[in-house]
């Protein structure tokens, strides 16, 4: 049985202080080539150290209202991913309740 490799590329242009100014990503298997992005949250699990590794980046021109919406949508997505990974519907619903609370407090709905 052969395996397939996929590659996702993220290019980040920074200013002299290493603050992101421009980001683009490519995922050829998904039909994405050099698409602009304003923010990203990437989490990877390190099985050796049993810890989460993260890269959180956003461009200096990312609007605050879009950042709030980005976090809301990410939290909702994480809730659904958690459910698919654990089959724990009660915790998924608890997480989604928080998402609604967040949306209300951030005035994004």
C-alpha positions in Angstrom: 0.0 0.0 0.0 1.4 3.4 -1.0 0.9 6.6 0.9 0.3 10.0 -0.4 2.0 13.2 0.8 0.3 16.6 0.7 2.0 19.9 1.3 0.5 23.1 2.7 2.7 26.2 2.3 2.3 29.5 4.2 4.4 32.5 3.1 4.7 35.4 5.5 6.2 38.8 4.6 7.2 40.8 7.7 8.4 44.3 8.3 11.7 45.2 9.9 10.3 44.3 13.4 9.1 40.9 12.2 5.4 42.0 12.2 3.5 40.2 9.5 2.4 42.5 6.6 1.3 39.9 4.1 0.4 36.2 4.2 -0.4 33.8 1.4 -1.1 30.1 1.5 -1.1 27.3 -1.0 -2.6 23.8 -0.7 -2.5 22.3 -4.2 -4.7 19.3 -3.2 -7.4 21.8 -2.2 -7.0 23.8 -5.3 -5.6 26.8 -3.4 -2.7 28.8 -4.9 -1.2 31.9 -3.3 -4.4 32.9 -1.6 -4.3 36.0 0.7 -4.9 35.5 4.4 -5.0 38.1 7.1 -4.7 35.8 10.1 -3.9 32.2 11.0 -4.0 29.9 14.0 -2.0 26.7 13.7 -1.9 24.1 16.4 0.2 20.9 16.2 0.4 18.1 18.8 3.8 17.2 20.0 3.4 13.5 21.1 6.9 13.4 22.6 6.4 16.3 25.1 2.6 15.8 25.2 1.9 19.5 24.5 0.4 21.7 21.9 2.6 23.8 19.7 1.1 26.9 18.1 1.8 29.6 15.5 -0.6 32.5 15.8 -0.1 35.3 13.2 -2.1 38.2 11.9 -1.2 41.0 9.6 -1.0 44.5 11.0 -3.9 45.6 8.8 -6.3 42.9 10.1 -9.5 44.8 11.1 -10.6 44.3 14.7 -14.2 43.4 13.8 -12.8 40.7 11.4 -10.5 39.4 14.1 -13.5 39.0 16.5 -15.4 37.1 13.8 -12.3 35.0 13.0 -12.1 33.9 16.6 -15.8 33.2 16.8 -15.8 31.0 13.6 -12.6 29.2 14.8 -14.2 28.5 18.2 -17.3 27.1 16.6 -15.2 25.0 14.2 -13.1 23.7 17.1 -16.3 22.7 18.9 -17.4 20.6 16.0 -14.0 19.1 15.5 -13.9 18.2 19.2 -17.2 16.3 18.8 -15.9 14.4 15.7 -12.8 13.4 17.5 -14.4 12.4 20.9 -18.1 11.8 20.2 -18.8 13.9 23.3 -22.0 15.7 22.4 -22.4 17.2 25.9 -19.1 19.0 25.9 -19.6 20.1 22.3 -22.9 21.7 23.3 -21.2 23.4 26.2 -18.5 24.7 23.9 -21.1 26.0 21.5 -22.9 27.7 24.4 -19.7 29.6 25.1 -19.4 30.5 21.4 -22.9 32.1 21.6 -21.9 33.9 24.8 -18.7 35.1 23.1 -20.6 36.3 20.0 -23.0 38.2 22.2 -20.3 39.9 24.2 -18.3 40.8 21.1 -21.5 42.0 19.4 -20.8 40.1 16.2 -24.2 38.5 15.8 
